[in-house]
Structures are given as C-alpha cells and as structure tokens.
Amino acid sequence: MKLLLDEDSEAKALIQRLLDAGHDVATIGQLGQRGEPDATVLSLAKHAERVLLTRNCSDFKRLHDADSNHAGILAVYHEHDPRKDMSYSEIAHAIDTLQQVGAPLLGAFICLNQWRG
C-alpha cells in the first residue's frame, strides 16, 4: 500500500515495520512539509495517491467529512490508556488486514483501532 505518514506517525520503528511488510512509505518529513496545515497534508496525500496514516483523527475526520475525494485516511485513535492504544506492530497488522480483506480505501476514513485483531 502507498502510505503517507503524518508528522505524528513518523516514528522510525513504525516506518520500519511498514517497510518490512512491503508498504511504500513516505513521510511528511521526507517531503520537507513539516508544520503544514492539515488540509495541505491531505492535499499532498491526495495528489500523490497515497493513503494518509495519522493520529490526528478529529481534524482529519472534519476534512474528510467536508471532502472525501482522497485515497483514504487511516486514523489511529490514542486513548492515553496503554491497554487501548495501538502498538506499532498492531498498526502494521491492522493495515495488512485491511489490505488482505480488500477493504475499500478510496475516499474512506477508517479507524484502525477497530482492525487491531
């Protein structure tokens, strides 16, 4: 899967897990776009035809609700509770599961926490 990782999801360990799983991963930092508004980040993902992975769920949900013309948004909700929060392995596994079942991503806003398996 072609992914663009938002600034809040650029942990090296997560990037490596996704690369090891065969995903094509780009980050906002690699693109030199740190500090850009969320609308710009989503536009970058859209034009690069990449699914956006973010932990900034509420802001990107609002953008999605206003315009769902994008390659997809994968949202990781952070509960501040280690029992509920997703590890990097769980995030990578959830993305793999989505891909394996052929979940439609185009124009979708998907809460990855529900796919943690």
Buried (B, 14 or more C-beta within 10 A) or exposed (E): BBBBBBBBBBEEEBBEBBEEBEBEBBBBEEEEBEEBEBBEBBBBBBEBEBBBBBBBBEBBBEBBEEEEEBBBBBBBBBEEEEEEBBEBEBBBBBBBBBBEEEEEBEEBBBBBBEBBE
